[in-house]
Amino acid sequence: MTAERPIDATADYRPVSPLAVAALVAGLCSALALVTPFAWALPLVGTALACAALADVDRPEARKAGRLAALAALALSLGFGAQAVSSLLVDRWIMGGRAKAAAQTWIDAVREGRTAEALGLCTAAVLPISSLPPGLEHEEAEAERLRRFAELPAVKALADCGAARPLLTHAAAAGTDDGAWTVQADLAACGASDTTLRIAVAPRKVQGTSGTVEQWRIMGVGLER
């Protein structure tokens, strides 16, 4: 009877690749990219680490474990990164459409002679109350403000359009904290082929009958030649 050889517990042991562990951590943290664009670097870091980890564990002389962790990290990084980018693009598309709709509503109100309605869509920044003569009664102040609003170059240019409808050509986020957008309209249909109307719009939260709602307001208007 022969004695059994002792089993070497370390014979099949393979250390886990540190790159795979780091990649998995970065892949999990990539979920933060869905919360803030400041974390968009995490999916890129996770993808790079995952690729490096796969190369590390696939080396014949390395004898390291961690391939599944590296693959999981790659899937997480790519998935969260793609979802963050697509979500941002969809949000920008929706907000751009709302900005154009608000600008078009204001343009139509001016074109159709609904000057008071168009002024009501504007914030005080378009025509500050402080610019009015002091000592006016409320009704007088409103009448003077409406008169001055109608004399703004952008308003007069739109009023001259008549039945013609300016073409909205571009909408871009202003990059400010208030979520403002700049919408451009070509006034060629109004007989001013070399003039572009620029309208700054921004969303505002207001309390409605059914709760808080979003309203887009005109922040500023101007002409460019």
C-alpha positions as CSV (number, residue, x, y, z in Angstrom):
1,M,0.0,0.0,0.0
2,T,1.4,3.3,-1.1
3,A,0.9,6.6,0.6
4,E,-1.1,9.2,-1.3
5,R,0.7,12.3,-2.6
6,P,-0.4,15.5,-0.8
7,I,-2.5,17.8,-2.9
8,D,-0.8,21.1,-3.6
9,A,-3.6,23.7,-3.0
10,T,-1.6,26.4,-4.9
11,A,-1.1,24.4,-8.1
12,D,-4.2,25.8,-9.9
13,Y,-4.3,29.1,-8.1
14,R,-4.4,32.1,-10.5
15,P,-4.3,35.6,-9.1
16,V,-7.0,38.0,-10.2
17,S,-5.8,40.7,-12.5
18,P,-5.8,44.1,-10.7
19,L,-6.7,45.7,-14.0
20,A,-9.9,43.6,-14.2
21,V,-10.9,44.7,-10.6
22,A,-10.2,48.3,-11.5
23,A,-12.2,48.0,-14.7
24,L,-15.2,46.5,-12.9
25,V,-15.2,49.3,-10.3
26,A,-15.0,51.9,-13.1
27,G,-17.8,50.1,-15.0
28,L,-20.1,50.2,-12.0
29,C,-19.3,53.9,-11.3
30,S,-20.1,54.6,-15.0
31,A,-23.7,54.7,-13.9
32,L,-23.0,58.2,-12.7
33,A,-22.8,59.3,-16.3
34,L,-26.6,59.1,-16.4
35,V,-26.8,61.7,-13.6
36,T,-24.3,64.3,-14.7
37,P,-22.2,64.9,-17.9
38,F,-19.2,65.6,-15.6
39,A,-19.0,61.8,-15.1
40,W,-18.8,61.0,-18.8
41,A,-15.1,60.2,-18.5
42,L,-15.9,57.2,-16.3
43,P,-17.3,55.0,-19.2
44,L,-14.2,55.9,-21.2
45,V,-11.9,55.0,-18.4
46,G,-13.9,51.8,-17.7
47,T,-13.7,50.8,-21.4
48,A,-9.9,51.4,-21.5
49,L,-9.3,49.5,-18.3
50,A,-11.5,46.6,-19.5
51,C,-9.6,46.3,-22.8
52,A,-6.3,46.4,-20.9
53,A,-7.5,43.8,-18.4
54,L,-8.6,41.4,-21.3
55,A,-5.2,41.8,-22.8
56,D,-3.6,41.1,-19.5
57,V,-5.5,37.9,-18.6
58,D,-5.1,36.6,-22.2
59,R,-1.3,36.5,-22.1
60,P,-0.2,32.9,-22.0
61,E,2.5,33.5,-19.4
62,A,0.3,35.6,-17.2
63,R,-1.9,32.9,-15.7
64,K,-4.3,35.5,-14.2
65,A,-8.0,35.3,-13.5
66,G,-10.5,38.1,-14.2
67,R,-11.7,37.6,-17.7
68,L,-15.4,37.5,-16.7
69,A,-14.9,40.7,-14.6
70,A,-13.2,42.4,-17.5
71,L,-16.1,41.5,-19.9
72,A,-18.7,42.6,-17.3
73,A,-16.8,45.9,-16.9
74,L,-16.7,46.4,-20.7
75,A,-20.4,45.8,-21.0
76,L,-21.2,48.2,-18.1
77,S,-19.0,51.0,-19.4
78,L,-20.3,50.8,-23.0
79,G,-23.9,50.4,-21.9
80,F,-23.9,53.3,-19.4
81,G,-21.9,55.5,-21.8
82,A,-24.2,54.9,-24.7
83,Q,-27.3,55.4,-22.6
84,A,-25.9,58.7,-21.2
85,V,-25.1,60.1,-24.7
86,S,-28.5,59.0,-26.2
87,S,-30.4,60.5,-23.3
88,L,-28.6,63.8,-23.7
89,L,-29.3,63.9,-27.4
90,V,-33.0,63.1,-26.9
91,D,-33.3,65.7,-24.2
92,R,-31.7,68.4,-26.4
93,W,-33.9,67.4,-29.3
94,I,-37.0,67.8,-27.1
95,M,-35.8,71.1,-25.6
96,G,-34.9,72.5,-29.0
97,G,-38.4,71.7,-30.3
98,R,-39.9,73.5,-27.3
99,A,-37.7,76.5,-27.8
100,K,-38.7,76.7,-31.5
101,A,-42.3,76.4,-30.6
102,A,-42.1,79.2,-28.0
103,A,-40.3,81.5,-30.5
104,Q,-42.8,80.7,-33.3
105,T,-45.7,81.5,-30.9
106,W,-44.2,84.9,-30.2
107,I,-43.5,85.6,-33.8
108,D,-47.0,84.7,-34.9
109,A,-48.5,87.0,-32.2
110,V,-46.4,89.9,-33.4
111,R,-47.2,89.2,-37.1
112,E,-50.9,89.0,-36.5
113,G,-51.0,92.3,-34.5
114,R,-51.5,90.7,-31.1
115,T,-48.9,93.0,-29.6
116,A,-50.2,92.9,-26.1
117,E,-50.2,89.1,-26.1
118,A,-46.6,89.1,-27.6
119,L,-45.5,91.4,-24.8
120,G,-47.1,89.2,-22.2
121,L,-44.9,86.3,-23.4
122,C,-41.8,88.3,-22.7
123,T,-39.9,88.8,-19.4
124,A,-39.1,92.2,-18.0
125,A,-35.6,91.9,-19.6
126,V,-37.0,92.6,-23.0
127,L,-38.4,96.0,-22.0
128,P,-37.5,96.9,-18.3
129,I,-40.1,98.8,-16.3
130,S,-37.2,101.1,-15.2
131,S,-36.9,102.4,-18.8
132,L,-40.3,104.0,-18.5
133,P,-40.8,107.6,-17.4
134,P,-41.4,107.9,-13.6
135,G,-44.7,108.9,-12.1
136,L,-46.9,107.1,-14.6
137,E,-50.1,105.4,-13.4
138,H,-50.5,101.7,-13.9
139,E,-52.6,102.0,-17.0
140,E,-50.4,104.7,-18.4
141,A,-47.3,102.7,-17.8
142,E,-48.7,99.6,-19.5
143,A,-49.8,101.7,-22.5
144,E,-46.3,103.3,-22.7
145,R,-44.6,99.9,-22.4
146,L,-46.8,98.5,-25.1
147,R,-46.0,101.4,-27.4
148,R,-42.3,101.1,-26.8
149,F,-42.4,97.4,-27.4
150,A,-44.1,97.9,-30.8
151,E,-41.2,100.3,-31.7
152,L,-38.5,97.7,-31.1
153,P,-36.6,97.0,-34.3
154,A,-37.3,93.3,-34.1
155,V,-41.0,93.8,-33.5
156,K,-41.3,96.3,-36.3
157,A,-39.6,93.9,-38.7
158,L,-42.0,91.1,-37.8
159,A,-45.0,93.4,-38.1
160,D,-43.9,94.2,-41.6
161,C,-44.0,90.6,-42.6
162,G,-47.8,90.5,-42.8
163,A,-49.0,87.1,-44.1
164,A,-45.4,86.0,-44.7
165,R,-44.1,83.6,-42.1
166,P,-40.3,83.8,-41.2
167,L,-38.5,80.5,-41.4
168,L,-36.9,79.2,-38.1
169,T,-33.4,78.1,-39.2
170,H,-31.5,77.2,-36.0
171,A,-31.9,76.6,-32.3
172,A,-28.9,76.2,-29.9
173,A,-28.6,75.9,-26.2
174,A,-27.0,79.0,-24.7
175,G,-25.1,76.9,-22.1
176,T,-26.4,79.0,-19.1
177,D,-27.8,77.7,-15.9
178,D,-31.3,79.0,-16.7
179,G,-31.6,76.6,-19.6
180,A,-31.9,79.4,-22.2
181,W,-31.9,78.7,-25.9
182,T,-31.2,81.0,-28.9
183,V,-33.5,80.6,-31.9
184,Q,-32.7,82.2,-35.2
185,A,-35.3,83.1,-37.9
186,D,-34.6,84.1,-41.5
187,L,-36.6,87.2,-42.5
188,A,-36.1,86.7,-46.2
189,A,-39.9,86.1,-46.5
190,C,-40.5,89.5,-45.0
191,G,-38.4,91.2,-47.7
192,A,-35.2,91.4,-45.5
193,S,-33.0,88.8,-47.1
194,D,-29.9,90.0,-45.3
195,T,-31.5,90.1,-41.8
196,T,-31.6,87.4,-39.2
197,L,-33.9,87.6,-36.1
198,R,-32.4,86.2,-32.9
199,I,-34.8,85.2,-30.1
200,A,-33.6,84.2,-26.6
201,V,-36.0,81.9,-24.8
202,A,-35.9,80.0,-21.5
203,P,-38.2,77.7,-19.6
204,R,-39.8,78.9,-16.3
205,K,-41.6,76.9,-13.7
206,V,-44.9,78.5,-12.7
207,Q,-47.7,77.3,-10.5
208,G,-50.8,76.4,-12.4
209,T,-54.2,75.0,-11.4
210,S,-53.0,71.5,-11.8
211,G,-49.6,72.0,-10.2
212,T,-46.2,73.3,-11.4
213,V,-46.0,73.6,-15.2
214,E,-43.3,74.7,-17.5
215,Q,-43.7,77.9,-19.5
216,W,-41.3,79.3,-22.1
217,R,-40.7,83.0,-22.0
218,I,-38.9,85.4,-24.4
219,M,-35.8,86.7,-22.7
220,G,-34.5,89.0,-25.5
221,V,-34.9,89.8,-29.2
222,G,-32.6,91.4,-31.7
223,L,-31.7,91.7,-35.4
224,E,-28.5,90.8,-37.1
225,R,-27.4,91.9,-40.6
